[in-house]
Amino acid sequence: MGTITVNISDETESFFRDTVKKELGEGKGKLGSALDEAMKSWAKEKEQKEIKERLIKTMRRGLNLNFKGYKKRSELYDRKIISY
């Protein structure tokens, strides 16, 4: 278990403590549990944002379809279907 010492505004601290009290109640470890959950949620949100931005960049760049002889995606739909 790690220990982190941080400084936050009194307003933020009061708001967070009140929210924890309403959601989880009072008791030993409630504030720490809520902070742990909040930190994980924030980190996951940032990670998802990074993944989304990377995927959007890939989509804008386009797929390399040249490996099958197609230069553009539209060429996939222009081909003729041969039935036997």
C-alpha positions as CSV (number, residue, x, y, z in Angstrom):
1,M,0.0,0.0,0.0
2,G,1.4,3.4,-1.0
3,T,1.1,6.7,0.7
4,I,0.6,10.0,-1.2
5,T,0.5,13.4,0.4
6,V,-1.3,16.0,-1.6
7,N,-2.6,19.6,-1.2
8,I,-6.1,20.4,-2.4
9,S,-8.3,23.4,-1.9
10,D,-10.5,23.4,1.2
11,E,-13.6,23.5,-1.1
12,T,-12.6,20.4,-3.0
13,E,-11.8,18.5,0.3
14,S,-15.1,19.5,1.9
15,F,-17.1,18.5,-1.2
16,F,-15.2,15.2,-1.5
17,R,-15.7,14.3,2.2
18,D,-19.4,15.2,2.1
19,T,-19.9,13.1,-1.0
20,V,-18.0,10.1,0.5
21,K,-20.1,10.4,3.6
22,K,-23.3,10.4,1.6
23,E,-22.3,7.5,-0.7
24,L,-20.3,5.2,1.6
25,G,-21.1,6.4,5.1
26,E,-18.7,7.2,7.9
27,G,-16.0,4.8,9.1
28,K,-12.4,3.8,9.0
29,G,-11.0,3.5,5.5
30,K,-14.0,5.0,3.6
31,L,-12.2,8.1,2.5
32,G,-9.2,6.0,1.3
33,S,-11.4,3.6,-0.6
34,A,-13.2,6.5,-2.3
35,L,-9.9,8.1,-3.2
36,D,-8.6,4.8,-4.6
37,E,-11.7,4.5,-6.7
38,A,-11.5,8.1,-7.9
39,M,-7.8,7.8,-8.9
40,K,-8.4,4.5,-10.8
41,S,-11.4,6.0,-12.6
42,W,-9.4,9.1,-13.6
43,A,-6.4,7.1,-14.8
44,K,-8.7,4.8,-16.8
45,E,-10.5,7.7,-18.4
46,K,-7.2,9.2,-19.5
47,E,-6.1,5.9,-20.9
48,Q,-9.3,5.5,-22.8
49,K,-9.0,9.0,-24.2
50,E,-5.4,8.2,-25.4
51,I,-6.7,5.0,-27.1
52,K,-9.6,6.8,-28.7
53,E,-7.2,9.5,-30.1
54,R,-4.8,6.9,-31.5
55,L,-7.7,5.0,-33.2
56,I,-9.1,8.2,-34.7
57,K,-5.6,9.0,-36.0
58,T,-5.4,5.5,-37.6
59,M,-8.9,5.9,-39.1
60,R,-8.0,9.3,-40.6
61,R,-4.8,7.8,-42.0
62,G,-6.7,5.0,-43.6
63,L,-6.0,1.3,-44.0
64,N,-3.3,-0.1,-46.2
65,L,-5.3,-2.2,-48.6
66,N,-2.5,-2.5,-51.2
67,F,-1.6,-5.9,-49.9
68,K,-4.6,-7.4,-51.9
69,G,-4.1,-5.2,-55.0
70,Y,-6.6,-2.5,-53.9
71,K,-5.5,1.1,-53.5
72,K,-8.7,2.4,-52.0
73,R,-11.5,1.0,-49.9
74,S,-14.0,1.9,-52.6
75,E,-12.3,-0.5,-55.0
76,L,-13.4,-3.4,-52.8
77,Y,-17.0,-2.6,-53.8
78,D,-16.3,-2.0,-57.4
79,R,-15.2,-5.5,-58.2
80,K,-17.3,-7.9,-60.2
81,I,-18.6,-11.1,-58.6
82,I,-18.0,-14.2,-60.6
83,S,-20.4,-17.0,-60.0
84,Y,-19.7,-20.6,-60.9
